[in-house]
């Protein structure tokens, strides 16, 4: 799904996401958001993601609740390190690379909403060292390569879906999202023990929550798996 397709989902009652031939229906009935784009071209090697830094298109600061789009603007420079300063986003799209993308903590966590995370199919790694607070059920669509999440992922009652042919690696033993984890045609690795895969149930297989009664195979919460 292209970012431009995703931008048009904001005012529709439902959005249909296609992930490697699998259809996932997500209800965005109340979702309304604007988009902001960060274009890097080698000028910025470390950029602060905050409501005061004028790093976004139009030389404006970030507005909380928008959809964040990170895109390569040419010039041959490497992808920057993005330092997160307690911002909130509807979702995150990383559409093009010129090197590995890194997100790190400045002050405060990144709060991410129903737009989830969408990473395009380019041959570079994305790493989130910062904590991620999920404020709504969401899908992480990883189209290729590996996305590492070493920061703590939380969200009371929030469900996380892993989509796409790429790999998500969770490694924080204090992850506390509790609405469940769905692995839907994606690859997930969990290292570090504890509640690295959250505290809710784990579901494997295709999930079609709209207009379908097809069952998925549910599994025990990570904390109840045999050691």
N, C-alpha and C positions, 0 to 999 in steps of 0.2 A: 504494500500500500504506500503510495507516494505521500510526501508531506502535504502536497497541495490537496490531495484527496482528504487527508485528515483535517485540514483547516476547515473544510466545508461541513464537517460533522457537528460543529458546535451548536447549531440551532435546529438540528433534526431530532426527532423523537427517538430514533434508534440508529446505530451505526453497525455496518457489517464489515468485519475485519477478515481478510483472507490471508491465511498463513499456510503456505505450501500445500494448497489444495484443501485445507481444513477450514471450516467456517465457524467462526465464533461470533455470537450475537451479544452485544453489550448495550445496555440501556443508558443513553445519555440524555434523558428527557429534559433535565433541568440545566444541562451544560451550556454555558455561554462564555466565550473567551476570545481574546484577541491574540495575535501572534507577534513575537519579536524575534529578530534574526541577528545573530552574531556572526559576522564574516571575518575570518582571520586570514592574514596574508604575510605572516612572518614578522609583522611589526610588534605584536604582542606575544611574549613568551609566557607571561603570567598575567592573567586577567582576573580582576575581582568581580564576582557576580553579586551585586548588591543593588539596593534601591537608590544609591547615590552615585555610582560610577557610570559615566556616560560612555559605555562600551558597546552599546547596541545600535543597530542601524538607525540613522537619523541623529546620531550623537546624543542619545537620550539614555537615562538610567532605566533599570529594570522596573516593571510594574508587576507587583505580586498578582498571581492568578492567571497570567498569560501562558501561552504555549511557547516554550523556548526552542528555537531552531538554531543549531550550530552547523555552519557550512563553510567549506573552504572557498576563499575568495581569490585564489591565485597568488602569484608572487614567489612561490617556492619555499616559503617558510614552514617550519614544523607546526604541528598542532600544539596549542598552548596548554599550560596547566591552568585550570579554572579553580579559583579559590571561592568557596561558597560562604556567604555571610548571612545566614539565617533567612533565606528567601523562600517563597512558595511559588510553585508553578502548576499549571493545569497538566502539563506533560512535558517531556523532553524528546526532541527529534535530533539525532546526529546524522546528517545527510551526506557529508563528504569529509574525507580525511586527507591529511598529508603527514601522517605520523600518528603515534599512539596518543589518544586523548586521556587526560588525567583530571579528575575532580578531587579536590581536597578541602578540608575544613578550615575555615577562617574563624568565625564565631557563629555558632548556631547551626542547626541541621538544615538540610534541604527538605521541604515539605512538598510532596508530589501527589497530584490528583489523578482523576479518572483517565486522563490522556496517557498515563503510563510512560514507558520508555520505548522508543523506536530507533533502532540503529541499522543503518544501511549496510549493504553487502560489500564492504571494502576490507582489504586485508590488513587491518590494524586493530590493535587491542584498545578497549576502553576500560578504565579502572575508576571505580568510585571508592575513594578512601574516606569520604565524608559519610555521616549518618544520613539515612533516608527515612523520613516519617511519611508513611502512606496515609493520605487523608480520605481515600476512596478505593473501592475495588478497582484493580487495574491489571493490564497485561504488559509484559515486557517482551517486545518483538525483537529478537536478535537474528539478523539475516545471515550473518557469517562470522567466523572467527570467534573470539572469546571476550566476554565482559566479566571483569572481576569486581566483586562487591565485598570489600573488607570492612566497610563501615557497618554500623548497626542498623538493621531494617526493622522498623516497628510500625504498629497500626492496630489498635484494639478492634477486633472483629473484622479486620480487613483481609480480603482474599487476593492472592497474587497468582497470576497465570503466566507461565513461561511458554512462549511461542517461538516458532521459527527454527531454521536449521542450524543456527549458531549455538554457542555454549554460554551458559551463565554459571559462574562459580561463586557460591556464597561461602564465607569463611569466618563470620563473626559468631562466636558461641553464645552471644547474648541476644540474637535476633528474637523479636517478641511479637511479630505480627501473628494474629490468632484466628483469622478467618479461614485459613486453609491455604494449601499450595496445590495448584493444578499444573502438571507437566504435560503440555499439549503439543506433541510433535517437536519438542525441543530437547536439548541436552542440559542437564543440571548436575553440577557436582557440589557436594557439601563437605567441607573439611573443618575441623576444629572442635567437633563434638558439641556438647551442650544442646542448645536449641537452635542450631545453625539453620535448620529448615523451618523455623517458626514453631509455634505451639499448637497449631490446628491440624486437622486431618490432611493427608496427602492423597491426591487423586491422579491416577495415570490414565491416559487415553484421551480421545477426542471428546470435547464437551460442547454440546449445542444447547444452551439454556433456553433459547427461544423457539417456540413452535415445534418442539421435539420432545419425545419422552425417552430417547435413547439413553440407556444407563451407562455410567462410567464405573470403572472399577475403583472402589475406595479402599484406602489402606489405613493402617493405624497411624496416629500421630507419631512424629519422630521420637518423642520422649518415651513411647511405649514399644519401640522396636527392640527385639532381643539384642543383647550385647554379646 
